[in-house]
């Protein structure tokens, strides 16, 4: 059982950050998608992830050569795609690159993919 800790509203970020144990590791994010093939194409061809354990209804995606999965795509044909500029809630995730040079290499082919890159928090965001 987890003990609830209430911090004052003016607690610093450092105080809040101390609440997470150092050993905490997050697992893969599971995304519900309407079209598994289209999503696989995006995550493998645009983002460069490696598809493994692909079935008719889901796929596990990894960074190339890594054992730990990053994303699980779960197909639900009745799912409606999130409209641009909508306020649905959490409909994205971030991939942290090691440095600016890696970011530059990652963004170099973006103009040929039909994707757009824009400023956000994190500093660069990709979208269809």
C-alpha positions, -999 to 999 in steps of 0.1 A, spaced: 0 0 0 13 35 -9 13 61 18 -3 94 8 19 124 13 3 159 11 27 187 3 18 223 6 8 240 -27 40 261 -26 63 231 -24 93 234 -48 98 211 -77 128 196 -59 106 187 -29 80 171 -52 106 152 -72 120 136 -41 88 117 -37 96 93 -65 120 65 -57 153 64 -75 146 29 -87 113 40 -105 113 30 -142 83 35 -165 71 8 -188 59 10 -224 30 33 -233 0 16 -248 -18 35 -275 -52 26 -289 -51 30 -327 -78 27 -353 -55 15 -381 -27 -8 -370 -10 -9 -404 -10 29 -408 3 33 -372 30 7 -378 41 26 -409 44 59 -390 63 45 -360 87 24 -381 92 45 -412 90 80 -397 102 75 -361 125 46 -368 112 23 -341 115 -15 -346 82 -36 -347 83 -69 -328 56 -93 -318 32 -81 -344 -3 -97 -345 -35 -88 -362 -45 -66 -333 -13 -53 -317 24 -46 -321 52 -39 -297 77 -13 -308 113 -9 -296 142 14 -302 165 -4 -326 186 -30 -309 169 -25 -275 152 -52 -255 128 -29 -236 97 -20 -255 87 17 -257 52 15 -273 25 -11 -276 -1 -4 -304 -35 -19 -296 -58 -19 -326 -95 -10 -322 -110 -2 -356 -139 17 -340 -115 42 -324 -118 77 -339 -84 95 -346 -77 125 -325 -83 157 -345 -56 183 -348 -60 211 -322 -84 190 -301 -83 189 -263 -89 152 -257 -62 148 -231 -32 126 -232 -28 116 -268 10 118 -273 42 107 -256 78 120 -258 109 103 -268 140 118 -253 170 120 -276 205 121 -260 217 154 -275 211 182 -300 231 164 -327 208 133 -324 178 156 -326 192 171 -358 198 137 -373 163 127 -363 147 158 -378 167 159 -411 143 137 -431 111 153 -417 104 175 -447 102 144 -469 76 126 -446 47 150 -448 51 157 -411 55 191 -395 78 200 -367 69 228 -342 79 242 -309 62 230 -278 71 216 -244 93 195 -251 111 219 -275 103 200 -307 71 181 -316 63 160 -346 28 154 -359 9 143 -391 
